């Protein structure tokens, strides 16, 4: 009965959603909201595109200039080996039968699945590819299959997969969770356009008063469609729910979820067509803008800096109460919870590197063993929970529970969103250390002990840079959106007259809103640096001394 009613609710929601889209009054409301959205988004995107183009031209002209401390370890190239492979049984998308498939998670975290293992005998037929960006891994019991998981996405097809036993399921869950976090959606090959889209998307969300965090979890068309669907849900979608007999029943949630999914799918398709046309028109502007901008970059840069100085004079006093109430309490609390665990994790990681170097020292006495031993080291340091990384990553994982306090400041950020980047940084720096060791031995022909000592010193140096970067990014994640939400209304009126201060010749490339946003970003980053650097510096001054006695056994 439950299954029948659930199915009935989903079918009714889909039918009601489609009738909503074709009924005269509701369709007009939806079309109006979509038209209003594009009226806001497209001009915002054009301004963001110009701003991104300015940043590119500035970067191109300043390539020779260096700033800040540089990392000393070599950066390990992106891996090419598969992350995971194994047998599992998947439910079909159209005919809901179950078929055993060989899954291969590629180095880019996309998942291919086959009818057989590709390397065995005749070439295996690939049945499909799953880009898991934006997906979440959920336990599943509704399908009646043991050891079953759901790869869930709010707008795309959901996948149901089960393993043969609990051990294989645990391995599969760990792999898919990693992939869902790290897999990237299809990227815009034009970096300027990609940055412009992200900036315009953020500004448009703020215009509609959506202050929750977000990240790219689909194509640009999908992201816009999802945002428009949310706007429709907040403005005109109530008509659907009110007209459905099941909408007042215990299945209200099922009805709403199914209706939203249908509206999202239709909206993404409709919005995608409009966005493709708008994006092409803007991209065609680039040749007309880039050369004049390169010639005018000096005056543009000066005009921007002059405006920012005027902003400081006008709004610093208005921003101070927000800074006092928001930045300082968050900084203190985050340091209290995370400073020692993060430093301790990096200490453990350096210890692990030295233990690994000692373990392999006997075989490394013979240079003919370098290739085999280094390959083993690379494999053993490439995963979050592998032998040599686990002493460090387990410390950070424990901190996740202690970060529950962040909901006092930002309601929609989960602690794992703060913890996961730290764990990624730990795995990356360990990989960089092993890659640098490999380069010292195979390319520079260094003696093993000397190479290990060199890498150890560079590891310590880069760890300190990592720790400072981690805390800067933590604070930005926690504070930036709320900071803008509070500050922008306070400074809008005082800054409006300054639009006349933009010199005529550069008005084509600058607008007040874009410079204001850049000013706020720079102001917040400077404030967070001033709050983060002193306590970090104090603790990191002790960092070198902790490893002074370390030598290769």
VEXFI-161660 format. One record per residue (C-alpha): residue number from 1; residue in three letters; chain; x, y, z. Coordinates in steps of 0.2 Angstrom, whole numbers, plus 5000, padded with zeros to 4 digits. Layout:
# residues N
  seq  type  mol    c1    c2    c3
  NUM   ALA    A     X     Y     Z
...
# end
This chain:
# residues 553
  seq  type  mol    c1    c2    c3
    1   UNK    A  5000  5000  5000
    2   UNK    A  5014  5012  5005
    3   UNK    A  5023  5009  4988
    4   UNK    A  5006  5011  4978
    5   UNK    A  5002  5027  4987
    6   UNK    A  5020  5034  4985
    7   UNK    A  5019  5030  4967
    8   UNK    A  5002  5038  4965
    9   UNK    A  5009  5054  4974
   10   UNK    A  5024  5055  4962
   11   UNK    A  5013  5053  4947
   12   UNK    A  5000  5065  4953
   13   UNK    A  5014  5078  4957
   14   UNK    A  5022  5075  4939
   15   UNK    A  5005  5077  4931
   16   UNK    A  5000  5093  4941
   17   UNK    A  5017  5100  4938
   18   UNK    A  5015  5098  4919
   19   UNK    A  4997  5105  4920
   20   UNK    A  5004  5120  4930
   21   UNK    A  5017  5124  4916
   22   UNK    A  5003  5124  4902
   23   UNK    A  4989  5132  4912
   24   UNK    A  4987  5150  4906
   25   UNK    A  4988  5160  4923
   26   UNK    A  5002  5150  4931
   27   UNK    A  5012  5149  4914
   28   UNK    A  5011  5168  4912
   29   UNK    A  5018  5170  4930
   30   UNK    A  5032  5158  4927
   31   UNK    A  5037  5166  4911
   32   UNK    A  5037  5183  4919
   33   UNK    A  5048  5177  4933
   34   UNK    A  5060  5169  4921
   35   UNK    A  5060  5185  4910
   36   UNK    A  5064  5195  4925
   37   UNK    A  5078  5183  4930
   38   UNK    A  5087  5185  4914
   39   UNK    A  5084  5204  4914
   40   UNK    A  5094  5203  4931
   41   UNK    A  5107  5190  4927
   42   UNK    A  5113  5194  4909
   43   UNK    A  5118  5212  4913
   44   UNK    A  5126  5206  4929
   45   UNK    A  5135  5193  4919
   46   UNK    A  5141  5206  4906
   47   UNK    A  5148  5217  4920
   48   UNK    A  5156  5201  4928
   49   UNK    A  5164  5196  4911
   50   UNK    A  5172  5213  4909
   51   UNK    A  5178  5212  4927
   52   UNK    A  5186  5195  4924
   53   UNK    A  5194  5201  4908
   54   UNK    A  5202  5216  4917
   55   UNK    A  5209  5203  4930
   56   UNK    A  5216  5193  4916
   57   UNK    A  5224  5207  4907
   58   UNK    A  5231  5213  4924
   59   UNK    A  5238  5196  4928
   60   UNK    A  5245  5194  4910
   61   UNK    A  5254  5211  4913
   62   UNK    A  5260  5206  4930
   63   UNK    A  5266  5189  4927
   64   UNK    A  5284  5193  4931
   65   UNK    A  5280  5200  4948
   66   UNK    A  5280  5189  4963
   67   UNK    A  5272  5191  4980
   68   UNK    A  5272  5181  4996
   69   UNK    A  5281  5165  5001
   70   UNK    A  5283  5152  4988
   71   UNK    A  5280  5133  4991
   72   UNK    A  5296  5123  4990
   73   UNK    A  5290  5105  4987
   74   UNK    A  5287  5101  4969
   75   UNK    A  5268  5099  4965
   76   UNK    A  5264  5081  4961
   77   UNK    A  5255  5080  4944
   78   UNK    A  5237  5075  4944
   79   UNK    A  5236  5056  4946
   80   UNK    A  5231  5045  4931
   81   UNK    A  5228  5029  4940
   82   UNK    A  5210  5023  4943
   83   UNK    A  5204  5027  4961
   84   UNK    A  5193  5012  4963
   85   UNK    A  5186  4997  4953
   86   UNK    A  5175  4983  4958
   87   UNK    A  5159  4973  4954
   88   UNK    A  5142  4979  4960
   89   UNK    A  5124  4977  4955
   90   UNK    A  5115  4992  4948
   91   UNK    A  5096  4996  4945
   92   UNK    A  5092  5000  4927
   93   UNK    A  5086  5017  4922
   94   UNK    A  5071  5013  4911
   95   UNK    A  5068  4995  4914
   96   UNK    A  5070  4993  4933
   97   UNK    A  5079  4977  4933
   98   UNK    A  5096  4973  4942
   99   UNK    A  5112  4969  4932
  100   UNK    A  5129  4966  4938
  101   UNK    A  5142  4979  4932
  102   UNK    A  5161  4982  4933
  103   UNK    A  5163  5000  4940
  104   UNK    A  5179  5010  4937
  105   UNK    A  5181  5026  4946
  106   UNK    A  5194  5036  4935
  107   UNK    A  5207  5048  4941
  108   UNK    A  5195  5063  4938
  109   UNK    A  5182  5054  4949
  110   UNK    A  5170  5050  4935
  111   UNK    A  5163  5033  4935
  112   UNK    A  5162  5021  4920
  113   UNK    A  5153  5005  4921
  114   UNK    A  5155  4989  4910
  115   UNK    A  5147  4972  4907
  116   UNK    A  5164  4964  4910
  117   UNK    A  5181  4969  4916
  118   UNK    A  5189  4978  4901
  119   UNK    A  5206  4971  4903
  120   UNK    A  5200  4953  4902
  121   UNK    A  5200  4945  4884
  122   UNK    A  5189  4954  4872
  123   UNK    A  5186  4973  4874
  124   UNK    A  5172  4976  4886
  125   UNK    A  5157  4986  4881
  126   UNK    A  5155  5002  4891
  127   UNK    A  5137  5004  4897
  128   UNK    A  5138  5022  4904
  129   UNK    A  5147  5036  4913
  130   UNK    A  5141  5044  4929
  131   UNK    A  5148  5062  4933
  132   UNK    A  5144  5062  4952
  133   UNK    A  5147  5080  4954
  134   UNK    A  5132  5086  4965
  135   UNK    A  5127  5069  4970
  136   UNK    A  5126  5063  4988
  137   UNK    A  5128  5045  4995
  138   UNK    A  5114  5038  5005
  139   UNK    A  5110  5021  5013
  140   UNK    A  5095  5013  5004
  141   UNK    A  5082  5001  5011
  142   UNK    A  5067  5004  5000
  143   UNK    A  5073  4993  4986
  144   UNK    A  5074  4978  4997
  145   UNK    A  5092  4974  4993
  146   UNK    A  5105  4971  5006
  147   UNK    A  5121  4982  5006
  148   UNK    A  5112  4995  4994
  149   UNK    A  5116  5013  4992
  150   UNK    A  5108  5027  4982
  151   UNK    A  5118  5040  4973
  152   UNK    A  5106  5054  4975
  153   UNK    A  5104  5070  4965
  154   UNK    A  5089  5082  4967
  155   UNK    A  5088  5086  4948
  156   UNK    A  5096  5071  4939
  157   UNK    A  5094  5053  4938
  158   UNK    A  5097  5044  4955
  159   UNK    A  5107  5027  4954
  160   UNK    A  5104  5012  4966
  161   UNK    A  5118  5000  4968
  162   UNK    A  5122  4986  4979
  163   UNK    A  5137  4976  4984
  164   UNK    A  5139  4958  4988
  165   UNK    A  5144  4960  5006
  166   UNK    A  5147  4973  5019
  167   UNK    A  5165  4974  5017
  168   UNK    A  5163  4978  4998
  169   UNK    A  5149  4990  5002
  170   UNK    A  5160  4999  5014
  171   UNK    A  5174  5001  5001
  172   UNK    A  5161  5006  4988
  173   UNK    A  5154  5019  5000
  174   UNK    A  5171  5027  5004
  175   UNK    A  5175  5028  4985
  176   UNK    A  5158  5036  4980
  177   UNK    A  5159  5049  4995
  178   UNK    A  5176  5054  4989
  179   UNK    A  5170  5055  4971
  180   UNK    A  5155  5065  4975
  181   UNK    A  5166  5078  4984
  182   UNK    A  5180  5079  4971
  183   UNK    A  5172  5076  4955
  184   UNK    A  5170  5092  4945
  185   UNK    A  5156  5097  4933
  186   UNK    A  5160  5100  4915
  187   UNK    A  5170  5116  4915
  188   UNK    A  5169  5131  4904
  189   UNK    A  5185  5130  4893
  190   UNK    A  5185  5149  4893
  191   UNK    A  5192  5153  4910
  192   UNK    A  5186  5171  4909
  193   UNK    A  5169  5166  4905
  194   UNK    A  5169  5153  4919
  195   UNK    A  5174  5166  4932
  196   UNK    A  5162  5178  4926
  197   UNK    A  5148  5166  4927
  198   UNK    A  5152  5161  4945
  199   UNK    A  5153  5180  4950
  200   UNK    A  5136  5184  4941
  201   UNK    A  5128  5169  4949
  202   UNK    A  5133  5174  4966
  203   UNK    A  5127  5192  4964
  204   UNK    A  5111  5186  4957
  205   UNK    A  5108  5174  4972
  206   UNK    A  5111  5189  4984
  207   UNK    A  5099  5199  4974
  208   UNK    A  5086  5186  4977
  209   UNK    A  5091  5186  4995
  210   UNK    A  5098  5168  4995
  211   UNK    A  5112  5169  5007
  212   UNK    A  5116  5150  5009
  213   UNK    A  5132  5143  5003
  214   UNK    A  5134  5135  4985
  215   UNK    A  5146  5127  4973
  216   UNK    A  5146  5122  4955
  217   UNK    A  5138  5106  4955
  218   UNK    A  5133  5105  4937
  219   UNK    A  5134  5113  4920
  220   UNK    A  5131  5132  4919
  221   UNK    A  5113  5128  4912
  222   UNK    A  5109  5116  4926
  223   UNK    A  5115  5129  4939
  224   UNK    A  5104  5143  4931
  225   UNK    A  5089  5131  4929
  226   UNK    A  5091  5126  4947
  227   UNK    A  5091  5144  4953
  228   UNK    A  5076  5148  4942
  229   UNK    A  5067  5133  4949
  230   UNK    A  5070  5139  4966
  231   UNK    A  5063  5156  4962
  232   UNK    A  5048  5149  4955
  233   UNK    A  5046  5138  4970
  234   UNK    A  5046  5154  4981
  235   UNK    A  5034  5164  4970
  236   UNK    A  5022  5154  4960
  237   UNK    A  5023  5135  4964
  238   UNK    A  5010  5135  4978
  239   UNK    A  4997  5134  4965
  240   UNK    A  5003  5116  4961
  241   UNK    A  5002  5110  4979
  242   UNK    A  4985  5118  4983
  243   UNK    A  4977  5109  4969
  244   UNK    A  4982  5092  4972
  245   UNK    A  4971  5080  4982
  246   UNK    A  4986  5071  4990
  247   UNK    A  4994  5087  4995
  248   UNK    A  4986  5087  5012
  249   UNK    A  4990  5069  5016
  250   UNK    A  5005  5062  5025
  251   UNK    A  5013  5061  5007
  252   UNK    A  5014  5080  5006
  253   UNK    A  5033  5079  5006
  254   UNK    A  5033  5066  4992
  255   UNK    A  5021  5076  4982
  256   UNK    A  5032  5092  4984
  257   UNK    A  5048  5083  4980
  258   UNK    A  5041  5075  4964
  259   UNK    A  5034  5091  4958
  260   UNK    A  5050  5100  4961
  261   UNK    A  5060  5087  4952
  262   UNK    A  5048  5089  4937
  263   UNK    A  5048  5108  4937
  264   UNK    A  5067  5108  4939
  265   UNK    A  5069  5096  4924
  266   UNK    A  5058  5107  4913
  267   UNK    A  5065  5123  4919
  268   UNK    A  5083  5118  4916
  269   UNK    A  5079  5113  4898
  270   UNK    A  5070  5130  4895
  271   UNK    A  5083  5141  4904
  272   UNK    A  5098  5132  4896
  273   UNK    A  5092  5137  4878
  274   UNK    A  5091  5155  4883
  275   UNK    A  5108  5155  4893
  276   UNK    A  5117  5147  4878
  277   UNK    A  5112  5161  4867
  278   UNK    A  5116  5175  4879
  279   UNK    A  5133  5167  4883
  280   UNK    A  5138  5166  4865
  281   UNK    A  5133  5184  4862
  282   UNK    A  5144  5190  4877
  283   UNK    A  5159  5179  4872
  284   UNK    A  5158  5187  4854
  285   UNK    A  5161  5204  4863
  286   UNK    A  5178  5198  4869
  287   UNK    A  5189  5202  4854
  288   UNK    A  5181  5220  4854
  289   UNK    A  5185  5222  4872
  290   UNK    A  5202  5214  4875
  291   UNK    A  5213  5225  4864
  292   UNK    A  5206  5242  4870
  293   UNK    A  5206  5235  4888
  294   UNK    A  5225  5230  4887
  295   UNK    A  5228  5248  4880
  296   UNK    A  5218  5256  4894
  297   UNK    A  5223  5245  4909
  298   UNK    A  5234  5258  4917
  299   UNK    A  5219  5271  4918
  300   UNK    A  5207  5257  4923
  301   UNK    A  5218  5251  4937
  302   UNK    A  5221  5269  4943
  303   UNK    A  5202  5273  4943
  304   UNK    A  5199  5257  4953
  305   UNK    A  5211  5261  4966
  306   UNK    A  5205  5279  4967
  307   UNK    A  5187  5273  4970
  308   UNK    A  5193  5260  4983
  309   UNK    A  5202  5274  4993
  310   UNK    A  5186  5285  4992
  311   UNK    A  5176  5269  4998
  312   UNK    A  5187  5268  5013
  313   UNK    A  5184  5286  5018
  314   UNK    A  5165  5284  5016
  315   UNK    A  5161  5267  5024
  316   UNK    A  5175  5261  5036
  317   UNK    A  5166  5268  5051
  318   UNK    A  5149  5260  5045
  319   UNK    A  5158  5243  5043
  320   UNK    A  5167  5243  5060
  321   UNK    A  5152  5237  5071
  322   UNK    A  5149  5222  5059
  323   UNK    A  5167  5218  5059
  324   UNK    A  5167  5218  5078
  325   UNK    A  5151  5207  5080
  326   UNK    A  5156  5195  5066
  327   UNK    A  5174  5193  5063
  328   UNK    A  5182  5193  5080
  329   UNK    A  5170  5181  5088
  330   UNK    A  5172  5168  5074
  331   UNK    A  5191  5169  5073
  332   UNK    A  5192  5166  5092
  333   UNK    A  5181  5151  5092
  334   UNK    A  5188  5143  5076
  335   UNK    A  5206  5145  5083
  336   UNK    A  5200  5138  5100
  337   UNK    A  5193  5122  5091
  338   UNK    A  5205  5119  5077
  339   UNK    A  5222  5127  5079
  340   UNK    A  5230  5113  5089
  341   UNK    A  5222  5099  5080
  342   UNK    A  5228  5106  5063
  343   UNK    A  5246  5109  5069
  344   UNK    A  5246  5092  5077
  345   UNK    A  5240  5084  5061
  346   UNK    A  5254  5092  5051
  347   UNK    A  5266  5086  5064
  348   UNK    A  5260  5068  5063
  349   UNK    A  5261  5069  5044
  350   UNK    A  5279  5074  5044
  351   UNK    A  5282  5061  5057
  352   UNK    A  5274  5048  5045
  353   UNK    A  5285  5054  5031
  354   UNK    A  5300  5051  5041
  355   UNK    A  5294  5034  5047
  356   UNK    A  5291  5029  5029
  357   UNK    A  5308  5035  5024
  358   UNK    A  5316  5025  5038
  359   UNK    A  5306  5009  5033
  360   UNK    A  5312  5010  5015
  361   UNK    A  5330  5015  5019
  362   UNK    A  5337  4997  5018
  363   UNK    A  5331  4994  5001
  364   UNK    A  5335  5012  4995
  365   UNK    A  5353  5008  4998
  366   UNK    A  5352  5000  4981
  367   UNK    A  5347  5013  4968
  368   UNK    A  5340  4999  4957
  369   UNK    A  5326  4998  4969
  370   UNK    A  5321  5016  4968
  371   UNK    A  5307  5014  4955
  372   UNK    A  5298  5000  4964
  373   UNK    A  5300  5008  4982
  374   UNK    A  5294  5025  4976
  375   UNK    A  5279  5018  4967
  376   UNK    A  5274  5009  4983
  377   UNK    A  5276  5026  4993
  378   UNK    A  5266  5035  4980
  379   UNK    A  5252  5022  4981
  380   UNK    A  5252  5022  5000
  381   UNK    A  5251  5041  5002
  382   UNK    A  5237  5044  4988
  383   UNK    A  5222  5040  4999
  384   UNK    A  5214  5049  5014
  385   UNK    A  5214  5034  5025
  386   UNK    A  5230  5025  5019
  387   UNK    A  5243  5019  5031
  388   UNK    A  5254  5035  5032
  389   UNK    A  5240  5048  5030
  390   UNK    A  5228  5041  5043
  391   UNK    A  5238  5047  5059
  392   UNK    A  5235  5065  5053
  393   UNK    A  5218  5064  5044
  394   UNK    A  5210  5054  5059
  395   UNK    A  5214  5069  5070
  396   UNK    A  5205  5081  5058
  397   UNK    A  5190  5070  5056
  398   UNK    A  5187  5070  5075
  399   UNK    A  5187  5089  5075
  400   UNK    A  5171  5088  5064
  401   UNK    A  5159  5085  5079
  402   UNK    A  5167  5100  5088
  403   UNK    A  5163  5112  5074
  404   UNK    A  5144  5111  5077
  405   UNK    A  5145  5129  5084
  406   UNK    A  5147  5135  5066
  407   UNK    A  5128  5135  5065
  408   UNK    A  5128  5150  5077
  409   UNK    A  5136  5160  5062
  410   UNK    A  5131  5151  5046
  411   UNK    A  5116  5140  5047
  412   UNK    A  5118  5131  5030
  413   UNK    A  5137  5126  5031
  414   UNK    A  5140  5108  5038
  415   UNK    A  5156  5105  5048
  416   UNK    A  5162  5092  5035
  417   UNK    A  5163  5107  5022
  418   UNK    A  5176  5114  5033
  419   UNK    A  5185  5098  5038
  420   UNK    A  5186  5090  5020
  421   UNK    A  5197  5104  5013
  422   UNK    A  5209  5101  5027
  423   UNK    A  5210  5083  5024
  424   UNK    A  5213  5086  5005
  425   UNK    A  5227  5098  5010
  426   UNK    A  5235  5084  5021
  427   UNK    A  5234  5071  5007
  428   UNK    A  5241  5083  4994
  429   UNK    A  5256  5089  5004
  430   UNK    A  5261  5071  5008
  431   UNK    A  5259  5067  4989
  432   UNK    A  5270  5082  4985
  433   UNK    A  5283  5076  4997
  434   UNK    A  5284  5059  4990
  435   UNK    A  5285  5066  4972
  436   UNK    A  5299  5078  4977
  437   UNK    A  5309  5064  4985
  438   UNK    A  5306  5054  4968
  439   UNK    A  5313  5069  4958
  440   UNK    A  5328  5071  4970
  441   UNK    A  5333  5053  4968
  442   UNK    A  5329  5050  4950
  443   UNK    A  5332  5067  4941
  444   UNK    A  5344  5075  4953
  445   UNK    A  5353  5059  4957
  446   UNK    A  5355  5064  4975
  447   UNK    A  5360  5052  4989
  448   UNK    A  5345  5045  4998
  449   UNK    A  5349  5052  5015
  450   UNK    A  5352  5069  5008
  451   UNK    A  5336  5069  4998
  452   UNK    A  5326  5064  5013
  453   UNK    A  5333  5078  5023
  454   UNK    A  5330  5091  5009
  455   UNK    A  5312  5085  5007
  456   UNK    A  5309  5086  5026
  457   UNK    A  5314  5104  5027
  458   UNK    A  5304  5109  5012
  459   UNK    A  5289  5099  5020
  460   UNK    A  5290  5109  5036
  461   UNK    A  5291  5125  5026
  462   UNK    A  5276  5121  5016
  463   UNK    A  5266  5115  5031
  464   UNK    A  5267  5132  5039
  465   UNK    A  5260  5140  5023
  466   UNK    A  5247  5127  5022
  467   UNK    A  5241  5130  5040
  468   UNK    A  5240  5149  5037
  469   UNK    A  5230  5146  5021
  470   UNK    A  5218  5134  5030
  471   UNK    A  5213  5146  5043
  472   UNK    A  5211  5160  5030
  473   UNK    A  5200  5149  5020
  474   UNK    A  5190  5143  5035
  475   UNK    A  5186  5161  5040
  476   UNK    A  5182  5166  5022
  477   UNK    A  5170  5152  5021
  478   UNK    A  5162  5156  5038
  479   UNK    A  5161  5175  5036
  480   UNK    A  5160  5181  5019
  481   UNK    A  5142  5179  5014
  482   UNK    A  5135  5185  5030
  483   UNK    A  5147  5200  5030
  484   UNK    A  5141  5205  5013
  485   UNK    A  5123  5202  5018
  486   UNK    A  5125  5214  5033
  487   UNK    A  5137  5227  5025
  488   UNK    A  5130  5230  5008
  489   UNK    A  5113  5238  5014
  490   UNK    A  5124  5250  5026
  491   UNK    A  5135  5256  5012
  492   UNK    A  5124  5257  4997
  493   UNK    A  5118  5275  4999
  494   UNK    A  5134  5283  5004
  495   UNK    A  5143  5275  4989
  496   UNK    A  5130  5280  4976
  497   UNK    A  5137  5297  4972
  498   UNK    A  5154  5290  4969
  499   UNK    A  5148  5283  4952
  500   UNK    A  5151  5300  4945
  501   UNK    A  5169  5299  4950
  502   UNK    A  5173  5285  4937
  503   UNK    A  5182  5294  4923
  504   UNK    A  5173  5294  4906
  505   UNK    A  5186  5285  4896
  506   UNK    A  5186  5270  4908
  507   UNK    A  5167  5269  4911
  508   UNK    A  5165  5256  4898
  509   UNK    A  5176  5244  4908
  510   UNK    A  5171  5248  4926
  511   UNK    A  5155  5249  4936
  512   UNK    A  5152  5254  4954
  513   UNK    A  5144  5238  4959
  514   UNK    A  5159  5228  4953
  515   UNK    A  5172  5239  4961
  516   UNK    A  5162  5239  4978
  517   UNK    A  5162  5220  4978
  518   UNK    A  5180  5219  4974
  519   UNK    A  5183  5232  4988
  520   UNK    A  5173  5221  5001
  521   UNK    A  5182  5205  4996
  522   UNK    A  5199  5214  4998
  523   UNK    A  5193  5222  5014
  524   UNK    A  5187  5206  5022
  525   UNK    A  5203  5196  5016
  526   UNK    A  5214  5210  5024
  527   UNK    A  5204  5209  5040
  528   UNK    A  5205  5190  5041
  529   UNK    A  5223  5190  5038
  530   UNK    A  5226  5203  5052
  531   UNK    A  5216  5192  5064
  532   UNK    A  5224  5175  5058
  533   UNK    A  5242  5179  5056
  534   UNK    A  5247  5184  5074
  535   UNK    A  5241  5168  5082
  536   UNK    A  5247  5157  5068
  537   UNK    A  5264  5166  5068
  538   UNK    A  5265  5163  5087
  539   UNK    A  5262  5145  5086
  540   UNK    A  5272  5142  5070
  541   UNK    A  5287  5149  5077
  542   UNK    A  5288  5134  5088
  543   UNK    A  5285  5122  5073
  544   UNK    A  5303  5121  5066
  545   UNK    A  5310  5116  5083
  546   UNK    A  5299  5101  5085
  547   UNK    A  5308  5093  5070
  548   UNK    A  5326  5098  5074
  549   UNK    A  5331  5081  5081
  550   UNK    A  5324  5072  5066
  551   UNK    A  5337  5062  5056
  552   UNK    A  5336  5047  5045
  553   UNK    A  5340  5032  5055
# end
